[in-house]
């Protein structure tokens, strides 16, 4: 049975010292648990954020894992709470040069309940900002993933996925009442888009958005925006860590999602569906002209009727 649940988003500044990163997250998580958190969510790249050469040395296969996953599983069992590992560096069998950027959901006993491999990889070249090619060392996932939690169905995404609303619609279609967006959003793009995108996804999907994030400088070339937050189905920010290491708490209430979707049934009222792009690509120019002509004819017919007082 689902229930209203206290959820914590944890914010920290990871570097290349795995033990130090995990020590900080352990401390923050213990404090959040003491404040009533039943589900605790960590950011993307929580254990290591640095050059890929160092990352290769700490990759672990899932679901069995290694020392990093073992420590996380032990913490979830110690605290007796569910734990989202926002971005786990997962090894790829037979491919030592790349990894998956994987979100891992642990239950209150420390068992792995779900894994989601980030689908959309961050390949950008921002003027006077970062030039990043995540796809050079990271392989994309190809599966949409939800998991059961104390509060109901949670959709799993990671960081750059946030810019692709169709993924979130798909998660809602699969029953999600909340979506997780663990991130290490860059400072330049975060200042412009982070709040707007999170609120937009919450409003469109009429669900909670749970977004733990990295903050601050990780190296002289890379800084994260921070502002970990939880957004409710109305698009209101109900919890936020604006700066520094810390955590924020909010209640995820399935009844609130149901109420919002009942009062403004936009999900139920959807009418437009679009064919896959590959089908559109095979449309001939004559087919497209026919569609355009039908649209024009309809507009002309409506205009004529309007002039005659028919509409």
Residue pairs with C-beta under 8 A, 6 or more apart in sequence:
2 150
2 151
2 152
2 254
3 150
3 151
3 254
4 151
4 251
4 252
4 253
4 254
4 255
5 38
5 39
5 149
5 150
5 151
5 251
5 252
6 36
6 37
6 38
6 39
6 249
6 250
6 251
6 252
7 37
7 38
7 39
7 40
7 41
7 151
7 210
7 230
7 249
7 250
7 251
7 252
8 29
8 32
8 33
8 35
8 37
8 39
8 40
8 41
8 247
8 248
8 249
9 41
9 210
9 211
9 212
9 213
9 228
9 229
9 230
9 239
9 241
9 247
9 248
10 25
10 28
10 29
10 32
10 40
10 41
10 42
10 43
10 212
10 228
10 246
10 247
11 43
11 212
11 213
11 214
11 215
11 226
11 228
11 241
11 244
11 245
11 246
11 247
11 248
12 21
12 24
12 25
12 28
12 43
12 46
12 214
12 215
12 245
13 214
13 215
13 216
13 217
13 218
13 224
13 245
14 21
14 43
14 45
14 46
14 47
14 48
14 49
14 184
14 214
14 218
15 21
15 48
15 49
15 50
15 218
16 48
16 49
16 50
16 51
16 54
18 47
18 48
18 58
18 68
21 46
21 47
21 48
22 47
22 68
22 71
22 72
24 245
25 42
25 46
26 75
28 245
28 246
28 247
29 37
29 40
29 42
29 75
29 79
29 83
29 247
30 79
31 247
32 40
32 247
32 249
33 40
33 79
33 80
33 81
35 247
35 249
36 249
37 81
37 247
37 249
38 81
38 82
38 150
39 81
39 82
39 83
39 84
39 149
39 150
39 151
39 252
40 79
40 81
40 82
40 83
40 84
40 247
41 83
41 84
41 86
41 180
41 182
41 210
41 212
42 83
42 84
42 85
42 86
42 182
42 212
43 86
43 87
43 182
43 183
43 184
43 212
43 213
43 214
43 228
44 86
44 87
44 101
44 158
44 159
44 182
44 183
44 184
44 213
44 214
45 86
45 87
45 89
45 101
45 184
45 214
46 85
46 86
46 87
46 88
46 182
47 58
47 68
47 88
47 89
48 54
48 55
48 58
48 89
49 184
49 214
49 218
49 222
50 218
50 219
52 136
52 137
55 89
55 99
55 137
56 96
56 97
56 99
58 68
58 89
59 89
59 90
59 91
59 99
60 66
60 67
60 68
60 69
60 88
60 89
60 90
60 91
61 90
61 91
61 93
62 69
62 88
62 90
62 102
62 104
62 112
62 115
63 112
63 115
65 73
65 112
68 88
69 85
69 88
69 104
69 112
72 83
72 85
72 104
72 106
72 110
73 106
73 110
73 111
73 112
74 110
75 83
75 110
76 82
76 83
76 106
76 107
76 108
76 109
76 110
77 108
77 109
77 110
79 108
80 108
81 108
82 105
82 106
82 107
82 108
82 149
82 150
83 105
83 106
84 103
84 104
84 105
84 106
84 180
84 182
84 210
84 212
85 103
85 104
85 105
85 106
86 103
86 158
86 180
86 182
86 183
86 212
87 101
87 102
87 103
87 118
87 158
87 159
87 182
87 184
88 101
88 102
88 103
88 104
88 115
89 99
89 100
89 101
89 102
90 99
90 100
90 101
90 102
90 115
90 117
91 99
92 98
92 99
92 100
92 139
95 139
97 137
98 137
98 138
98 139
99 137
99 138
99 139
100 117
100 118
100 138
100 139
100 141
101 117
101 118
101 121
101 134
101 138
101 158
102 115
102 116
102 117
102 118
102 141
103 115
103 116
103 118
103 156
103 157
103 158
103 180
103 182
104 112
104 114
104 115
105 112
105 113
105 114
105 115
105 147
105 149
105 154
105 156
106 112
106 113
107 113
113 147
113 148
114 145
114 146
114 147
114 156
115 145
116 141
116 143
116 145
116 156
116 157
116 158
117 139
117 140
117 141
117 142
117 143
118 138
118 140
118 141
118 157
118 158
118 159
118 160
118 161
119 140
119 141
119 142
119 144
119 161
119 164
119 167
120 140
120 160
120 161
120 163
120 164
120 167
121 134
121 135
121 138
121 140
121 160
122 132
122 134
122 159
122 160
123 132
123 133
123 134
123 135
124 130
124 131
124 132
124 189
125 131
126 186
126 188
126 189
128 188
129 186
129 188
129 189
130 186
130 188
130 221
130 222
132 186
134 160
144 155
144 167
144 170
144 171
144 174
145 155
145 156
146 153
146 154
146 155
146 156
146 171
146 174
146 175
146 176
147 153
147 154
147 156
148 154
149 178
151 177
151 178
151 252
151 253
151 254
152 175
152 177
152 178
152 254
152 257
153 174
153 175
153 176
153 177
153 178
154 176
154 177
154 178
154 179
154 180
154 210
155 168
155 171
155 172
155 174
155 176
155 178
155 179
155 180
155 207
156 179
156 180
157 167
157 168
157 171
157 179
157 180
157 181
158 181
158 182
158 183
159 181
159 182
159 183
159 184
159 185
161 167
161 181
162 181
162 183
162 197
162 198
162 201
163 197
165 200
165 201
165 204
168 179
168 201
168 204
168 205
169 204
169 205
171 179
171 205
172 205
172 206
172 207
172 267
176 205
176 207
177 207
177 208
177 252
177 254
177 257
178 207
178 208
178 209
178 210
178 252
178 257
179 201
179 205
179 207
179 208
179 209
179 210
180 210
180 211
180 212
181 198
181 201
181 209
181 210
181 211
182 211
182 212
182 213
183 211
183 212
183 213
183 214
183 224
184 213
184 214
184 224
185 194
185 213
185 214
185 224
185 225
186 222
186 223
186 224
186 225
187 223
187 224
187 225
189 225
190 224
190 225
190 226
190 227
191 225
194 213
194 225
194 227
195 227
195 229
195 237
198 209
198 211
198 229
198 231
199 209
199 231
199 235
199 237
200 235
201 209
201 231
202 208
202 209
202 231
202 232
202 233
202 234
202 235
203 233
203 234
203 235
205 267
206 233
206 257
206 260
206 261
206 264
206 266
206 267
207 233
207 257
208 230
208 231
208 232
208 233
208 252
208 257
209 229
209 230
209 231
210 230
210 252
211 228
211 229
211 230
211 231
212 228
213 224
213 225
213 226
213 227
213 228
213 229
214 224
214 226
215 224
215 225
215 226
215 227
215 228
215 241
215 243
215 244
215 245
216 223
216 224
216 226
216 244
217 223
218 224
226 241
226 242
226 243
226 244
227 240
227 241
227 242
228 240
228 241
228 247
228 248
229 237
229 239
229 240
229 241
229 248
230 237
230 238
230 239
230 240
230 248
230 250
230 252
231 237
231 238
232 238
232 250
232 256
233 256
233 257
233 260
233 261
234 260
238 250
239 248
239 249
239 250
240 248
241 247
241 248
261 267
261 268
302 311
305 311
